[in-house]
Amino acid sequence: MSETTPYRALGEPFLAALEALATAPHGGWWADVLGDPELLLAVRDRSLNVYYRGASLFRITPAGGGVAAETHVKYLVRQRQVLTRLGQDGSFGSAPSQAVWDRYEGPATLAEMKRAAVPLAGLEKTGLHVLVQTSPNVVDVEIALAGAPVTDAAAEPDGSEIEAAQLASETTTTARLRQDRLDVASLEERGVAGEAWLVFHEAKLATNPALRSRTTPAIVEQMKRYRATLKQEAERLTASYPALCRDLVSLEALRRKARTDRGLDVSDLLQRDPLINDVASGRRILRIDTEPRLVVFGFDADQRDKSVQAITQDLSGTHGLRVYAVGRPVKGTPAFRRPSDLQSDAT
């Protein structure tokens, strides 16, 4: 793969297969996914992830001329309050099908998969899901990028990382390669008609211990890594995200058709920012902001005026981070738009 080959795109054959599946007799599960406004569709390299509160309920891939999907069994546990008897031989009296879904049986199955994901998500992922769901300019979530080499001191993972660092070299150097995972990517305009900016965000609850320390908070090193990774990957991101935006436009059309075919109100779906269409069509040139932003959320006015203000001032003033404190994650919270006091450099 060349450095400028798009690596976040579904491809026309896969998109065509997804479109056909939406109306196929065996595609009820996919039509349910498309019609559910609470689910996020994230474009990957020839695959698609379906997210709910940070949980990947489905990973969808091309299979021959069709589509294959997989999920983790933990999302198939039936959400029922049912007792079962323990026999003298140590066996439980209930059949496996009473404990887990062994086949997809329509919207009820999808609803229980979502319910199974809730206790596994945690407050941070739950809040982030709300913020993303009300942000029409968001184009990607859970963005895994090949990390730039870092020293051992900076490579220690903090608790927020999802994937472990990978050893990169058999030489005597202490450098490592990691896979960094940023929470959100969004588009914004900055006064130039023919441009759009791709911005990456890391979101943290205000109570996250990575935000505070008597020396250097862990988030500072984390954002330093992300900055290096974005600079390293900027060319590939520029090549890839217009294709991703085109896929989002196509998926949005599928979602609207799925709801219309079922007599459901399409206004329940998030109306995408016109910037996405502009980047998809080439009307705007995409530029990459290599300075990641830190979004701090999950606090009230009293906490903002006390502890949160001290945290954000330390992170921005002492450590030079671009911090945006947004309060509670509710509908309309502008978490991923450009604050007027933030200035960023481009690549």
C-alpha positions in Angstrom: 0.0 0.0 0.0 1.4 3.4 -1.0 1.5 6.2 1.6 -1.4 8.0 -0.2 -3.7 5.0 -0.8 -7.1 5.5 1.0 -7.2 3.1 3.8 -10.6 4.0 5.3 -13.1 3.1 2.6 -15.7 0.4 2.0 -15.2 0.1 -1.7 -18.0 0.1 -4.3 -18.6 -3.7 -4.4 -19.0 -3.8 -0.6 -21.4 -0.8 -0.7 -23.4 -2.5 -3.4 -23.7 -5.6 -1.3 -24.8 -3.6 1.8 -27.4 -1.9 -0.3 -28.7 -5.2 -1.6 -28.7 -6.8 1.9 -31.0 -4.0 3.2 -33.9 -5.4 1.3 -32.9 -9.1 1.1 -35.1 -11.7 2.9 -32.1 -12.6 5.1 -31.1 -9.0 5.7 -33.5 -8.1 8.4 -30.8 -7.5 11.0 -29.0 -5.0 8.7 -32.3 -3.2 8.0 -32.8 -3.0 11.8 -29.3 -1.6 12.2 -29.8 1.0 9.5 -33.1 2.1 11.0 -31.9 2.5 14.6 -30.9 6.2 15.2 -29.0 5.3 18.3 -26.4 3.2 16.5 -23.2 4.7 15.0 -21.8 3.4 11.7 -18.0 3.7 11.5 -16.2 3.1 8.2 -13.1 1.0 8.3 -10.8 -0.5 5.7 -13.2 -2.6 3.7 -15.3 -3.2 6.8 -17.9 -1.4 8.9 -18.3 -1.3 12.7 -21.7 -0.7 14.4 -21.2 1.0 17.7 -23.5 1.6 20.7 -22.0 3.4 23.7 -18.5 2.5 22.5 -19.4 -1.2 22.1 -18.9 -2.7 18.6 -22.2 -4.7 18.3 -21.3 -5.8 14.8 -18.3 -5.9 12.6 -19.4 -6.2 9.0 -17.2 -7.4 6.2 -17.5 -8.4 2.5 -17.8 -12.1 1.9 -17.6 -13.3 -1.7 -20.3 -11.2 -3.4 -22.2 -10.8 -0.1 -21.8 -9.6 3.5 -20.7 -11.3 6.7 -21.2 -10.0 10.2 -19.8 -11.0 13.6 -20.4 -10.0 17.2 -19.0 -10.8 20.6 -21.0 -13.4 22.5 -21.2 -11.1 25.5 -23.8 -9.0 23.6 -26.0 -12.1 23.0 -26.7 -12.7 26.7 -30.5 -12.5 27.2 -31.5 -9.7 29.5 -34.0 -11.7 31.5 -34.6 -12.2 35.2 -35.0 -16.0 35.1 -34.1 -18.6 37.7 -32.6 -22.0 36.8 -32.2 -25.1 38.9 -28.8 -26.7 39.7 -29.1 -30.5 39.3 -27.5 -33.1 41.5 -25.1 -33.9 38.6 -23.9 -30.3 38.5 -25.9 -29.3 35.4 -28.2 -26.3 35.1 -31.7 -26.9 34.1 -32.1 -24.2 31.5 -31.3 -24.7 27.8 -28.5 -22.5 26.3 -31.1 -20.8 24.1 -32.7 -19.4 27.2 -29.5 -17.8 28.3 -28.2 -16.4 25.0 -29.6 -15.6 21.6 -28.7 -18.4 19.2 -30.3 -16.7 16.2 -31.3 -13.2 15.2 -35.1 -12.8 15.8 -35.7 -9.2 14.7 -35.7 -5.8 16.6 -36.1 -7.6 20.0 -32.7 -9.2 19.5 -31.0 -5.9 18.6 -32.7 -4.2 21.6 -31.3 -6.8 24.0 -27.8 -6.6 22.4 -27.9 -2.9 23.2 -29.1 -3.5 26.7 -26.3 -6.0 27.2 -23.7 -3.4 26.1 -24.9 -0.8 28.7 -23.3 -2.2 31.8 -20.1 -2.9 29.9 -19.7 0.6 28.5 -18.8 2.7 31.6 -19.7 6.4 32.2 -17.0 7.8 29.9 -18.1 5.8 26.8 -21.8 6.4 27.6 -21.3 10.1 27.8 -19.2 10.2 24.7 -21.9 8.4 22.8 -24.4 11.1 23.7 -21.9 13.8 22.6 -21.3 12.1 19.2 -25.0 11.5 18.6 -25.7 15.2 18.8 -22.8 16.3 16.7 -23.6 16.4 12.9 -20.0 17.2 11.9 -18.5 14.0 13.4 -17.3 11.6 10.7 -15.4 8.9 12.7 -15.1 7.3 16.1 -12.6 4.9 17.8 -10.0 5.8 15.2 -7.0 3.4 15.3 -3.8 4.8 13.8 -0.3 3.3 13.6 1.5 5.3 16.3 4.8 7.1 15.8 7.8 5.5 17.6 8.1 6.8 21.2 10.5 6.1 24.0 9.9 3.7 26.8 9.0 6.5 29.2 6.3 7.8 26.9 5.1 4.4 25.9 3.6 3.3 29.1 -0.1 2.8 28.4 -2.7 4.5 30.6 -6.0 3.0 31.5 -7.9 4.7 28.6 -6.1 2.9 25.8 -8.0 0.0 24.2 -5.3 -1.8 22.4 -1.8 -2.6 23.8 1.4 -1.3 22.4 3.1 -3.5 19.8 6.9 -4.1 19.9 8.4 -2.7 16.8 12.0 -3.6 16.7 14.5 -6.3 17.6 17.3 -3.9 17.7 18.8 -2.4 20.9 16.8 0.8 20.6 14.1 1.5 23.1 11.7 2.8 20.5 8.3 1.1 20.1 5.5 1.3 17.6 2.0 1.5 19.0 -1.5 1.7 17.8 -3.1 4.9 19.0 -6.9 5.1 19.2 -8.4 8.5 19.2 -12.1 9.0 20.2 -13.6 11.2 17.6 -12.8 12.9 14.2 -14.9 15.8 13.1 -15.0 18.4 10.2 -15.0 22.1 10.6 -14.7 25.2 8.4 -12.4 28.2 9.2 -13.5 30.9 6.9 -12.0 29.6 3.6 -14.7 28.6 1.2 -12.8 25.8 -0.5 -11.4 24.1 2.6 -12.6 21.9 5.4 -10.5 20.8 8.4 -10.3 17.3 9.9 -9.9 17.5 13.7 -9.3 14.7 16.2 -10.5 14.7 19.8 -9.8 12.8 22.9 -12.7 12.8 25.4 -12.3 12.4 29.1 -14.7 12.5 32.1 -13.7 15.4 34.5 -13.1 12.7 37.2 -10.6 10.8 35.1 -7.3 10.6 37.1 -5.3 10.9 33.9 -6.2 14.7 33.9 -4.5 15.5 37.2 -1.1 14.9 38.8 1.3 16.6 41.2 3.9 16.4 38.4 2.8 15.7 34.8 -0.7 14.3 34.2 -0.8 11.1 32.1 -3.0 12.9 29.5 -0.1 15.2 28.5 2.0 12.3 27.3 -1.0 10.7 25.7 -1.7 13.8 23.7 2.0 14.2 22.8 1.8 10.7 21.3 -1.3 11.5 19.4 0.2 14.7 18.0 3.2 12.8 16.7 1.0 10.1 15.2 -1.2 12.7 13.4 1.8 14.4 11.9 3.1 11.0 10.7 -0.2 9.9 9.3 -1.4 13.3 7.9 -0.8 12.4 4.2 -2.7 9.2 4.5 -5.5 10.9 6.4 -5.8 13.5 3.7 -6.1 10.8 1.0 -8.5 8.6 3.0 -11.2 10.8 4.6 -12.8 12.1 1.4 -13.5 8.5 0.5 -14.8 7.9 4.0 -17.1 10.9 3.6 -18.4 9.5 0.4 -19.2 6.2 2.2 -21.0 8.1 5.0 -23.2 9.9 2.4 -24.1 6.5 0.9 -24.8 5.0 4.3 -26.9 7.9 5.2 -29.1 7.4 2.1 -29.4 3.7 3.1 -30.5 4.7 6.6 -33.1 7.1 5.4 -34.5 4.5 2.9 -34.6 1.9 5.7 -36.7 4.1 7.9 -38.9 5.3 5.0 -39.6 1.7 3.9 -40.8 0.9 7.5 -42.9 4.0 7.8 -40.6 5.5 10.4 -39.8 9.2 10.7 -36.5 10.0 9.1 -36.2 13.2 11.3 -35.1 10.9 14.1 -31.8 10.4 12.3 -29.1 12.9 12.8 -28.9 15.4 10.0 -25.3 15.4 8.7 -23.3 18.6 8.4 -23.2 19.8 4.8 -19.4 19.9 5.1 -19.4 16.1 4.8 -21.1 16.3 1.4 -18.6 19.1 0.4 -15.6 16.9 1.2 -17.2 13.8 -0.3 -17.8 15.6 -3.6 -14.5 17.4 -3.7 -16.0 20.9 -3.4 -13.7 21.4 -0.4 -10.1 20.4 0.0 -9.4 18.5 3.2 -6.8 19.8 5.5 -5.6 17.9 8.6 -5.2 19.6 12.1 -2.4 17.7 13.7 -3.1 19.2 17.1 -5.5 16.9 18.9 -8.1 18.5 21.2 -9.0 17.3 24.7 -12.7 17.4 25.5 -13.5 17.4 29.2 -17.1 16.6 30.1 -19.3 15.3 32.9 -19.5 18.2 35.4 -21.9 20.8 36.6 -21.5 24.5 37.1 -20.3 24.2 40.6 -17.6 21.7 39.6 -16.7 23.8 36.7 -16.0 26.8 38.9 -13.9 24.8 41.3 -12.0 21.7 40.3 -12.5 21.6 36.6 -11.4 25.1 36.0 -8.1 24.4 37.9 -7.6 21.2 35.8 -8.2 22.9 32.4 -6.0 25.9 33.3 -3.2 23.6 34.3 -3.5 21.5 31.1 -3.8 24.4 28.8 -1.6 27.0 30.5 1.2 24.8 31.9 1.2 22.0 29.4 -0.1 23.7 26.3 -3.0 21.3 25.5 -6.0 22.4 23.5 -8.7 21.9 26.1 -12.5 22.3 25.7 -14.6 21.9 28.8 -18.2 21.2 27.8 -20.1 20.2 30.9 -22.8 17.5 31.0 -23.3 15.3 27.9 -26.8 16.3 26.9 -28.5 16.9 23.6 -27.1 20.0 22.0 -23.8 20.0 23.9 -21.3 21.5 21.3 -18.4 19.2 22.1 -16.8 18.9 18.7 -17.1 22.3 17.2 -14.2 24.8 17.2 -14.2 27.0 20.3 -13.4 30.6 19.4 -10.4 30.6 21.7 -8.6 27.6 20.1 -6.1 28.2 17.3 -4.6 25.2 15.5 -1.9 24.6 13.0 -2.5 22.6 9.8 -0.7 20.0 7.8 
